[in-house]
Amino acid sequence: MKLILNSRFLVFLTGIVLIRAGWFASLPFMAIYLLKVFQCNPIEIGAIIGAGSFACCVTGVFGGSLADKYGNKPVIVFSILLSAIVFLLFSLSSQLIFFGVLNIFLGVFRSFFDAASKSYIVDIVPIAMRGRAFGWRYAAINVGAIIGPPIAVLVFFVSPRLIFLATAGCYFVASLGYFFAIKAYPSNNPDMCYFENIKSTFKVISKQKSVLYLVVVGVTIYFALSQLDTTLPQIMALRLNNYLFLYSAFLVTNALIVITFQVPLDILRKHIGNKRFVYFSVSTYALAFFLLSFVNMSYILFLGVVFLSIGEVANITLNNILMDEYSPTHMKGAYFGLANFSMLGLFLGPLLGGVLLKYTNPVVLYLTTSVVIISSLYFHKLSRECATKQKRLPQLEYNGLQKVDRN
């Protein structure tokens, strides 16, 4: 409670809610927009949406470097402001190619904001409270996920393009709020950071196979999760009359479960241990996509979304915990930066999902997704075995380190 009453952190959370409300009001409905307005096929939709995720995946390191060099405050403000401009251009764009290019830029700016916003938490929150602070950040994201979809449904019936304008407005207001709030509340706990030799960093990490296998597990998690935002709305739009209402309800349900099940699932994990929790999380996730294959039955779809949400919380939380367990203290940033490559699944998921949807059917698509999820058990096993064999974690050889004040 003391953390929430901190004015700087409260402003930060408010901005996160506003930004994510706009994000969830537009991006999950982009697949429907491309289908209805541009008459895109599933492969085109998957490629356009996946391109943004791929850009976010590969540019996270650069966003973090910018925050380290120039300070996280300007990176936060400018990334949000530039995102607002992208959403404005979305509303004005009438060419499909521009949608693809704009979505790539949006992915880049998202990765910059994510890196800088996490860095900002480190600046304003004491070390002992940072774990809880990151938890509140994740909760704020999902509060935005609850607010955004109902707004999108209301606006969509007036004009689909207004969704992008509304989102641009949210981002613009957030950028102004952060600009003045950060200026009014400068960081009183600046962290010192090191510019590490990237080549040496990747050389060290590449020797720790337990972490690399864990990244592969992350790719399967995000591959599956991406179907909620890409193929599922397309299928519902083609097969169900009240698809907008149902899809919005699914997104809100997903966000509510993600928020409410974090603590119970963490208690369960501590009770049964990580090894057994792996089987629980993977089986729950796989069952969800088996249920989603019954796409013509809305009540089974709803049940599938419930299991998907539980599986999402369980898998993503477990992956973060294992990454923290396998990484040495002095290289947490580098290892979690590597974990960002798990978002490659957000690129492969829409693309391959679109191919399967076009040339097969939803049953084949979601059963294939279940198989992909189950395959993660094998990579979990390899990761655990490598971690057991590796008695000592590698140490990074620092080359030409520079110590820089982030502010």
C-alpha positions in Angstrom: 0.0 0.0 0.0 2.9 2.3 0.8 4.2 1.7 -2.7 0.9 2.6 -4.3 0.7 5.8 -2.3 4.0 6.9 -3.8 3.0 9.8 -6.1 5.6 9.1 -8.8 4.7 5.4 -8.9 1.0 6.1 -8.9 1.5 8.5 -11.9 3.5 5.7 -13.6 0.8 3.1 -13.1 -2.0 5.5 -14.3 0.0 6.0 -17.5 0.4 2.3 -18.0 -3.4 1.8 -17.6 -4.1 4.5 -20.1 -1.6 3.3 -22.7 -2.7 -0.4 -22.4 -6.4 0.6 -22.6 -5.6 2.2 -25.9 -3.5 -0.8 -27.0 -6.1 -3.4 -26.2 -8.8 -1.2 -27.8 -7.0 -1.4 -31.1 -4.4 -4.1 -31.6 -6.5 -7.2 -30.8 -9.2 -5.8 -33.2 -6.7 -5.1 -35.9 -7.2 -8.6 -37.3 -10.9 -8.0 -37.6 -10.3 -4.6 -39.1 -7.9 -6.0 -41.8 -10.4 -8.7 -42.6 -13.5 -6.4 -42.9 -11.9 -3.3 -44.4 -9.1 -4.7 -46.6 -10.5 -8.2 -47.1 -7.1 -9.7 -46.2 -6.6 -13.4 -46.1 -5.3 -15.1 -42.9 -1.7 -15.2 -44.2 -1.6 -11.5 -44.9 -3.2 -10.7 -41.5 -0.6 -12.9 -39.8 2.3 -11.3 -41.7 1.2 -7.8 -40.9 0.6 -8.4 -37.2 3.6 -10.7 -36.8 5.9 -8.1 -38.3 5.3 -5.7 -35.4 6.0 -8.5 -32.9 9.2 -9.4 -34.7 10.4 -5.8 -34.7 9.6 -5.6 -30.9 11.5 -8.9 -30.4 14.8 -7.8 -32.1 14.9 -4.2 -31.0 14.5 -4.6 -27.2 18.3 -4.5 -26.6 18.6 -1.3 -28.5 15.7 0.3 -26.6 17.5 -0.6 -23.3 20.7 0.8 -24.6 19.1 4.1 -25.4 17.6 4.3 -21.9 21.0 3.6 -20.5 22.7 6.2 -22.5 20.2 9.1 -22.6 18.1 8.3 -19.6 14.8 6.4 -19.4 12.7 9.5 -19.1 13.1 10.9 -22.7 12.9 7.4 -24.1 9.5 6.9 -22.3 8.1 10.2 -23.5 9.2 10.0 -27.1 8.4 6.3 -27.6 4.8 7.0 -26.5 4.5 10.2 -28.5 5.8 8.4 -31.7 3.4 5.6 -31.0 0.6 8.1 -30.9 1.6 9.4 -34.3 1.7 5.8 -35.7 -1.9 5.2 -34.5 -3.0 8.5 -36.0 -1.5 7.3 -39.3 -3.3 4.0 -39.0 -6.6 5.9 -39.0 -5.6 7.8 -42.1 -4.0 4.9 -44.0 -5.9 3.4 -47.0 -3.0 1.2 -48.3 -2.3 -2.2 -46.9 1.5 -1.9 -47.3 1.4 1.2 -45.0 -0.3 -0.8 -42.4 2.5 -3.3 -42.4 5.2 -0.6 -42.2 3.4 1.3 -39.5 3.0 -1.9 -37.4 6.8 -2.5 -37.6 7.4 1.0 -36.3 4.8 0.4 -33.6 6.7 -2.8 -32.5 10.0 -0.8 -32.3 8.5 1.9 -30.2 6.8 -0.6 -27.9 10.1 -2.4 -27.2 11.7 1.0 -26.4 8.9 1.9 -24.0 9.0 -1.5 -22.3 12.7 -1.3 -21.7 12.7 2.3 -20.5 9.6 1.9 -18.3 11.1 -1.1 -16.4 14.3 1.0 -16.0 12.2 3.8 -14.6 10.8 1.4 -11.9 14.4 0.7 -10.9 15.0 4.4 -10.6 12.1 5.3 -8.4 11.5 2.2 -6.3 13.8 0.9 -3.5 15.4 -2.5 -4.2 13.3 -4.2 -1.5 10.1 -3.2 -3.1 10.9 -3.7 -6.8 9.5 -7.2 -7.1 6.1 -6.0 -5.9 6.4 -2.9 -8.2 6.8 -5.1 -11.2 3.8 -7.1 -10.1 1.7 -3.9 -9.9 3.0 -2.9 -13.4 1.7 -6.2 -14.8 -1.6 -5.7 -13.0 -1.9 -2.2 -14.5 -1.4 -3.7 -18.0 -4.3 -6.1 -17.4 -6.5 -3.3 -16.0 -6.0 -1.6 -19.4 -6.9 -4.9 -21.0 -10.2 -4.8 -19.2 -11.0 -1.2 -20.1 -9.9 -1.3 -23.8 -12.1 -4.0 -25.5 -15.5 -2.6 -24.4 -14.5 0.8 -25.7 -13.4 -0.8 -29.0 -16.8 -2.5 -29.4 -18.7 0.7 -28.9 -16.4 2.7 -31.2 -16.3 0.0 -33.9 -20.0 0.3 -34.6 -19.6 4.0 -35.3 -16.5 3.8 -37.4 -13.6 1.3 -37.2 -11.0 4.0 -37.9 -12.1 5.9 -34.8 -10.5 3.1 -32.7 -7.1 4.2 -33.9 -7.9 7.8 -33.3 -9.0 7.0 -29.7 -5.9 5.0 -29.1 -3.7 7.9 -30.5 -5.5 10.2 -28.0 -4.7 7.9 -25.1 -1.0 7.7 -26.0 -0.8 11.5 -26.6 -2.3 12.2 -23.2 0.0 9.7 -21.5 3.0 11.2 -23.2 2.1 14.6 -21.9 1.4 13.2 -18.4 4.7 11.4 -18.3 6.5 14.5 -19.6 5.2 16.8 -16.8 5.1 14.1 -14.1 8.6 13.0 -14.7 9.8 16.6 -14.7 7.9 17.3 -11.5 9.2 14.1 -9.9 12.8 13.6 -10.9 14.4 10.3 -9.8 16.0 10.5 -6.4 17.6 7.1 -6.6 19.6 7.1 -9.9 21.2 3.8 -10.8 24.7 3.4 -12.2 24.8 1.3 -15.3 27.6 -0.5 -17.3 27.9 -0.6 -21.1 28.9 -4.2 -21.6 30.5 -5.6 -24.6 27.5 -7.2 -26.4 29.6 -9.8 -28.2 31.1 -11.0 -24.9 27.7 -11.0 -23.3 26.2 -13.3 -26.0 29.3 -15.5 -25.9 28.8 -16.1 -22.2 25.0 -16.7 -22.5 25.4 -19.0 -25.5 27.4 -21.4 -23.3 24.5 -21.8 -20.8 22.2 -24.1 -22.7 19.7 -24.2 -19.8 18.8 -20.6 -20.6 18.7 -21.1 -24.4 16.3 -24.0 -24.0 14.2 -21.8 -21.7 14.0 -19.2 -24.5 12.7 -22.0 -26.8 10.0 -22.7 -24.2 9.1 -19.1 -24.2 8.7 -19.1 -28.0 6.1 -21.9 -27.7 4.3 -20.0 -25.0 4.0 -16.8 -27.1 3.3 -18.8 -30.3 0.2 -20.1 -28.6 -0.8 -16.9 -26.9 -0.6 -14.9 -30.2 -3.6 -17.0 -31.5 -5.9 -15.1 -29.1 -5.2 -11.8 -30.9 -4.9 -13.1 -34.5 -6.6 -16.3 -35.7 -9.4 -16.4 -33.0 -11.0 -13.1 -33.9 -10.8 -13.9 -37.6 -12.6 -17.3 -37.0 -15.2 -15.7 -34.7 -15.9 -12.9 -37.3 -16.6 -15.5 -40.0 -18.6 -18.0 -37.9 -20.4 -16.1 -35.2 -23.0 -13.4 -35.5 -22.2 -11.6 -32.2 -18.5 -12.0 -32.6 -17.6 -8.4 -31.4 -19.4 -8.8 -28.1 -18.1 -12.3 -27.5 -14.5 -11.4 -28.4 -14.5 -8.4 -26.2 -15.9 -10.6 -23.4 -13.1 -13.1 -24.0 -10.4 -10.4 -23.7 -11.9 -9.0 -20.5 -12.2 -12.5 -19.0 -8.6 -13.2 -20.0 -7.4 -10.0 -18.2 -9.5 -10.6 -15.1 -8.2 -14.2 -14.7 -4.6 -13.1 -15.3 -4.9 -10.5 -12.5 -6.8 -12.7 -10.0 -4.9 -16.0 -10.5 -1.3 -14.7 -10.0 -1.2 -15.2 -6.3 -3.1 -18.5 -6.1 -0.9 -20.0 -8.8 2.2 -18.8 -7.2 1.1 -20.5 -3.9 0.4 -23.7 -5.9 3.8 -23.6 -7.5 5.6 -23.2 -4.1 3.5 -26.1 -2.8 4.1 -28.6 -5.5 7.5 -27.4 -6.8 8.7 -26.1 -10.1 9.0 -29.6 -11.8 5.4 -30.6 -11.1 4.2 -27.1 -11.9 5.7 -27.4 -15.4 3.3 -30.3 -16.1 0.4 -28.4 -14.7 1.0 -25.2 -16.7 1.7 -27.0 -20.0 -1.3 -29.4 -19.7 -3.6 -26.5 -18.8 -2.4 -24.5 -21.8 -2.7 -27.4 -24.2 -6.2 -28.2 -23.0 -7.2 -24.6 -23.7 -6.4 -24.9 -27.4 -8.1 -28.3 -27.6 -11.3 -26.5 -26.4 -10.8 -23.6 -28.8 -11.1 -26.0 -31.7 -14.8 -26.2 -30.9 -15.1 -22.7 -32.4 -18.8 -23.0 -33.3 -19.8 -23.5 -29.6 -19.5 -20.2 -27.8 -19.7 -21.7 -24.3 -16.9 -24.1 -25.0 -14.9 -21.2 -26.5 -15.4 -19.3 -23.3 -14.2 -22.3 -21.3 -11.1 -22.5 -23.6 -10.3 -18.9 -22.9 -10.5 -19.5 -19.1 -8.0 -22.4 -19.4 -5.9 -20.3 -21.8 -5.7 -17.5 -19.2 -4.7 -19.8 -16.4 -2.1 -21.4 -18.6 -0.8 -17.9 -19.7 -0.2 -16.9 -16.1 1.3 -20.2 -15.1 3.7 -20.5 -18.0 4.9 -16.9 -18.2 5.4 -16.6 -14.5 7.3 -19.9 -14.3 9.5 -18.9 -17.2 10.5 -15.7 -15.5 11.2 -17.5 -12.2 13.4 -20.1 -13.9 15.2 -17.4 -15.9 16.0 -15.6 -12.7 17.1 -18.8 -11.1 19.5 -19.7 -13.9 21.0 -16.3 -14.4 24.0 -14.9 -12.3 23.3 -11.8 -10.2 25.6 -9.5 -12.1 24.0 -10.4 -15.5 20.3 -10.2 -14.8 19.7 -7.5 -17.4 21.6 -9.4 -20.1 19.7 -12.7 -19.4 16.3 -11.0 -19.3 17.2 -9.2 -22.5 17.9 -12.6 -24.1 14.4 -13.7 -22.8 12.9 -11.0 -25.0 13.7 -13.2 -28.0 10.9 -15.5 -26.7 8.6 -13.0 -28.4 9.7 -14.5 -31.6 6.6 -16.6 -31.0 4.5 -13.6 -31.4 5.9 -13.3 -35.0 5.7 -17.0 -35.9 2.3 -17.5 -34.3 0.3 -15.1 -36.5 2.2 -16.1 -39.6 2.1 -19.9 -39.3 -1.3 -19.7 -37.8 -2.6 -17.8 -40.8 -1.1 -20.4 -43.1 -2.9 -23.2 -41.2 -6.1 -21.3 -41.1 -6.1 -20.6 -44.8 -5.2 -24.1 -46.0 -6.8 -26.2 -43.3 -9.4 -25.4 -40.6 -9.6 -24.2 -37.0 -9.5 -27.7 -35.6 -6.2 -28.5 -37.3 -4.8 -25.1 -36.3 -5.6 -25.3 -32.6 -4.7 -29.0 -32.3 -1.4 -28.2 -33.9 -1.0 -25.4 -31.3 -1.7 -27.9 -28.5 1.1 -30.1 -29.9 3.5 -27.2 -30.0 2.7 -26.5 -26.4 3.2 -30.1 -25.3 6.6 -30.1 -27.1 7.8 -27.5 -24.6 7.9 -30.3 -22.0 10.9 -31.7 -23.8 12.7 -28.4 -23.8 11.9 -27.9 -20.1 13.5 -31.3 -19.5 16.6 -30.3 -21.4 16.8 -27.0 -19.7 16.5 -28.6 -16.2 19.2 -31.3 -17.1 21.6 -28.6 -18.3 21.0 -26.5 -15.2 21.7 -29.5 -13.0 25.0 -30.4 -14.8 26.2 -26.8 -14.7 27.7 -26.4 -11.3 29.1 -22.9 -11.8 27.5 -20.2 -13.8 29.8 -18.4 -16.3 31.2 -15.1 -15.5 31.2 -12.3 -18.0 34.6 -10.9 -19.1 34.2 -7.1 -19.1 35.9 -5.3 -21.9 36.3 -1.6 -21.7 33.5 -1.0 -19.2 32.2 2.5 -18.7 30.3 3.5 -15.7 27.5 5.9 -16.6 24.9 7.7 -14.6 21.5 6.9 -16.2 20.2 10.4 -15.4 
